[in-house]
Amino acid sequence: MTTSAPRVALLLASLGFFLITLDILIVNVTLTTIGRELGGSTSGLQWVIDSYTLLFASLLLFAGNLSDRIGAKRAIGWGIAGFLVASVACAIAPTLGTLIGARAVQGAAAAVMLPASMALVREGFPDARERAHALGIWAVGGAVAGAVGPVLGGALTTVDWRLVFAINLPVCSVMLGMLLRVAPSPRHPSRFDPVGQVLALLTLAGLVFGLIEGGAHGFGTGYVVAALVAAAASLVGFLVVQARGRSPMMPLDLFRSSGMRIALGVGFAFMVGNFGSVFVLSLYLQQHLGLSPLLAGLVFLPSAACSIVGNVVSGTLANRFGARVPVVAGLTTMVLGLVVVIVSAPFDSWVAVAVCAVLTGAGGSVAMPPATSVVLASVPPERSGTASAVFNTFRQVGGAVAIAVFGALLADRAHFVTGTQVSFVVAGAVILVAAVAATRIRTT
């Protein structure tokens, strides 16, 4: 790449991560307004969120393989174009069903973008020290989206909820223009693995669907049990195909690296703590303390600011101390934040919630870029898209598990505080296990 091309690629990748994260968060505050205009049950409105999440998580492995096969630049271009078209469809959707379908396409396009964005960073910054800083900047995109998403969604919804989707159009247009300045990515042609892809899709779709619906309607419901059983059977079949196939979409030798295995656990645990805590604390602030959506969003603003700073400094910490120190320190800080709410939940303090959010946000932002560096350093460049997809699949499953389990724990409004405490004990335990495992990350 030319001197400026890596910087353009990094900015493009960061914008991609921003857009993906923004459209996970910004829609939450619009659901009530959408329901008034388009109708639909509470379950139908929930699928405006979940259809995006389901397709996003289910297609990540395919998207990583696609990025390696056709090149990260072309893959992210396809993802941006698909996201733009889907956003137009969301903005003009005449019915709730149409909106849910368009959101599913958005999720699929986001899945194509994410591994390609990480692969662009890997290509533009082959030096490990430079890449550590670059990944911190890349992660800022998600942190900024976390900061502005709820507030921006609320502001746009006061004018017209369709603007929540229309705002993606100028962002996608700018990204497509930037793509012209990015150097071509290397391609690594390989045979397509259709059986593996179908089994992976069935595994992840069944798992995420089962977790989402199980959290909402109970894990003993017949169709939930069927979805989870189908997911388990598909997983067994997928692993057999990957072990015996000539061109597996997820080569199992990726997991030979201890660094890769530890990083996958860290990514899973991070999302349990991050998505899980935001989900629980949002309900705690609004349903238990009675705050408005806007005030609840403002409670999270200090956390978002600290997350941005943490992502920026994480590369410096990793270069000075190695990946192990910031990962362990960041995860430990997240646990401390969860302990604050476990202790203070009965006292109905929004200040304690803000402190918890600051600690979990800052800790996670310090831990995740070095963990991502471990993933990319564990594989050769031609596998960076696939490795990124595996990493992000583990992350998304962690988030889905957290929301499903914690949602079930919070279902009884009479024991909401106890449910909050139990949820955070579970999250803290998962993160603590990951922190202990992360002490074994090798430093170079």
N, C-alpha and C positions, 0 to 999 in steps of 0.2 A: 504494500500500500504506500501511497505517497505520504508526505509528512502530515498533511491535514486529514487524510482519509480516515485514520484510526479515530481521531476526535469526532469526526462526523458520524462514523459508525457507532461510537459510544453514545453520542447524543441521540441517535436514532434508536438504539437499543433501549436507552433510558426512557424515551418517549413511549416506546412500545410497552414497557413494563408499567409505566404510568397509566396508559390507556386501559390495559388489562385489569389493573387493580381498581382504577376509578369506576369501571363499569360493573365491578362486583359490589362496590359500596354505595354508589350514588343513587341507585334505584330504590334502596330500602325506604327512603323517606317519601317516595312518590306513590307507594302502593295504595294508600287510602284514597288519594285523588284519582288514581287509575280505576279503582273499584267503583267510585261514584260515576265515572264517565263511561266505562266499558262494561261494568257489571262483573259478575263472577263471585264465587264463594271465596272464603278465606284460603282454602286449599288451592284454588285456582290462582289467586294472587301470589301465593307462596311460590308457585311454579314459574312466575316471572323471574324470580331469583334463581330457583333451583334448576331450571332448564339450561341456563348459562353454565352453572357449576357442573352439572352432569356431563354435558358435552365437552366442556373444558378438561375435566379430569379424565374422561374416558379416552380422549383422542391424543393425549400428550405423548404416549409411546409411539404412536404412528407418526406424529408430527416430528419427533426427534429423529426418527429413521428417515423421514422425508427430507429434513434439513441436511442430513449427511449425504443423501443420494443426489439431490438436485442443487445443493449449495445453499448456505445460510442466506445470502443476499436474495436469491430468487424466492426462497421459502418465506422470508419475512415480507417480501413484496406481495406474494399471494395472500398472506394473512391480512395485511393492511387493506388490500383491495376488498377482500371478503368482509372484513369488519366494517368498512365504509358502506358497502351495499346493505349489509344487515342493519346498520344503524339507520339508514334511510327507511328501510322497511319497518323498523320499530317506531320511528317518528311519525309515520303515516298510517300505522296499524288501525284498521277500523273496528276490530274485535279483539277480545282478550286472547282467543285462540291464535289469531294471527300474530299478536305480540309475543306470545310464548314461543311460537315457532321461529320468529325472527331472532328472539333472544338465544335460542338454541344454536342458530347459525352464527351469531356473535361469539358464543362460547367455543364453537369449532374453529373459527378464525383466530380467536385468542390463543387456542392451543397450538396452532401453526406458528404464531408469532413468538411465543415464549422461548422454546428451545433455540430457535434461530437467533433470537436476540442475544442469548448467552453465547452461542457459537460465534457471533460477530465479535463479541468482546474477546473471546479466545483467539480469534484470527488476528485481530488488530493489535493485541498486546501479548505476544508470545513470551516475553520476559515475565517471570513469576512476580517480581516486585512491582513492576508497572501494572500487571494484571490485578494485583491485590487492590491497588488504588482505584483502578477502573471499575472493578466489581462493586466497590463501595459507592462510587458515583452512580453506577447502574441501579443499585438498590435504592438510591435517593428517589428515583421515579416512583417506586411503590410507596415510599414514606410520604412524599408530597401528596400523592393521591389519597392516602389515608387521612391526611390533614384536611384537605379541601373537599373531599368527596361528600360527606354528610352536609356540610354547610352550603356547598355549591348546589347540591341537589335540592335542599330546602329553598334556596333563593330562586332557582329556576322554576321550581314547582309553583311558587307563588304567581308566576307569570303564566306558564303553561307547561304541564308535565312533559310534553313532547320535546321541549328544549333540552331535557336531560339526555336525549339521544341525538338530537340535532347538533349539539355541541361537539360531537365526535367528528363531524364532517370537516371542519377546518383543520383539526389536529391530524386526521388521516391524510388530508391533502398536503399539508406541510411535510409529513413523513415521506410520502411518495416523491415529493420534490427532492428531499434530502437523499433518498435512495439513489438518485442519479449520480451523486458524488461519492458513493461507496464503491470501492474496488470489487471486481468479481470475486466470488468465493470459490474455492476449489470444490470439485464434485468428486464423490466417491461412489460410483455406480455399483450397485449390488442387486442381486435377484430379490424380487419382492416376496414377502412371506405372507401370502394371503390367509393361510390357516392360522398362523400365529396372530395376525392382526384381528381376525374375527374373534378368536378366543380371548385376546386381550381386551377387546371392546366389550364382550359379554361379561368378562370378569369385573372390569371397572364400572361398567354401567349397572350391573346387578348389585355390586357392593354399594356404590354411591346411592342408587335408588333405594336399596333396602335400608341404608342408614338414615336417609332423609325421611322416608315414609315411616320407618320404625320409630324414629324420634317423635314424629307427629301423631301416629296412630297406634303405637305399641308394637313391640318386636314379636309378639305372638300372633299378629294378624296373618291370615293365610297367605296373602300375596307377598307380604314382606318376607316370611319364611321361605317361600318359593324363590324369591329374588336372591336371597342370601345363599340358599342351597345351590342355585344355578351358578352364582358367582364362585362358590367354592369348587364346584365340579369343573367349571371353565378354567379356573386357576391351575388345577391339577393337569388338565389337558394342555394348557399353555406351557407349563414348565416342561412337560414331556416333549412337546414339539420343539421348544427352544434348545433342549439338551440334545435332541437327535437330528434336528434339521440342518441342512447344508448352509442356509442363509438366514439365520435367526434374526428377528428384528430387535431382540434384546439378548445379546450373547451373554450367557451365564458367567463367562469368565470375567465380566465386569466386576463381579462380586468377590473375586479373589483378593483384591486390594483391601486391606484392613481399613485404610483411610476412606475408601468409598463406602464400606459398610457402616463405619462410624458416622460419616457425613449424612447418610440416608436416615439414620436414627435421629440425628440432630435436627434434620429438616422436618421429620415427622413430629418430634417433640415440640419444636418451635411453633408449628401451626396449631398443635393442641393448646399451647399456652397463649399464642397470639390471637388467633381467630376465636378460640374458646373464651378468653377473657373479655375481648371486645363484645362478643355476643352476650355473655352473662352480665357484664357491667352495664351494657346499654339497657337491658331489661331491668336491672336493679335500680338504675337511675330513674327510669320512666315509670315502671309498674310499681316499684316499692317506694321510692322517694317522691314520685309524682312530678318530676321535672318534665318540661316540654322537650320535644325532639331537638329544638335549636339549643336550649340550655344544656341538654345532655351532650350534644355535639361539642359545645364549647368546653366542657369538662375534659374532653380528650385532646384539645389543642396543645397544651403543654407537652403531652406525650408525643404528639406528632412532631413538634419542634425538636425535642430531644432525640427522636428517631432519626431525623435528618442529620443532626450533628453526629450521632453515633455511626451512621453509615459512612460519613466522610472520614472520620478518624479511624475507622476499623482497619483500613489499609495500612496506615502508619503503625498501628499497634501490631498488626500481623508481620510487617516487615522488620520490626524491631525485636519482637519476642517469638515469632513463629505463629502458626495458626492456633496452636493448642491454647495459649494463654487467653486471647480474646474470646475464643469459643467457650471455654470453661467459665471465664469471668462473666461473660454475657449471660449464659444460661443460669448461673448462680444468682445473678442480679434479678433475673425473671422470677426465680423461686422466691426471693425476698419480697418482691412486689406482691406475689400471690399470698404470702403469709400476712401481709398488711391487711388484706381484706378478710382472710380467714379469721383474724383476731378482731377486726373492727366492724364486721358486718352487722352485728346486733345493735350497734350504736348509731346507725342511719347517718353516716357522715359522707357527704359528697367529696370532702377534702381527702379522706382516706382513699376514695375511689381514684381521685386525681393522682395521688401519690403512687398507688398501685399501677396505674396506667403509665406513669412516667418511668417507673422502674422496669416494667415488662417491656415497654416500647424501646427504651434506651438499651436494655440488656439484649433484646433480640436483634436490634440493629447493629450492635457490636459483634454479635456471634455469627450472624448469617453470611456476610460477605466472605470471611475466612473459610467457613464451611463450604461455600460454593467454590472457593479456590481449591480446596482439597479435592472436590469432585473433578474439576477440570484438570488438575494436576495428576489425577489417577489414571487418565486415559490418554491415548495418542490423539493428536488434533482431529484425525478423520472420524473419531468417535465422540467428539464433544457434543454434537447435537443429541445423540442417543443417550449419553450420560446425563446431560442436562434434563432430558425428558424423564428419565428414571427418577432423578432427584426431585423434580417438581411433581411427579406423580405421587411419590411418598408424601410430599408436603400437602398436596390436595386431599389425599386420603386422611391425613392427620387432622386437617380442618373439618372434613366431613364427619369423622368419628367424634370429634369434640362437640360439634353443634348437635349431633344426634343424641349423644349420651347426656350432655348437659341440659339439652332441651327436655329430655325425659325427667331428669332430676328436678327441674324447675316447674314441672307441670302442675304440681300441687301448690296453689297460691297460698294456702294456709301455712305451709312450711317453706316459704320462699327463701328465707334467710338460711335455713339449714341446707337447702338445696344448693345455694350459692357456696356455702362453706365446703360441702362435700365435693362439688365440682372443682373447686380450686385445690382441694387436697389431692384429688386425682391428677389434675394438671401438674401440680407441683411435684408429685411423685414421678410422673413420666419425664418431666424435664430434669429432675435430679438424676435419674438413671442415665439419661443422655449425657449429662455433665460428667458423671463418673466415667462413662465410656470415652468421652472426649479427652480425658487425661492421657489416653493411649495414642492420641494423634502424634505422629512422628514429626519432629522439627528438623529442618534442613539448614 
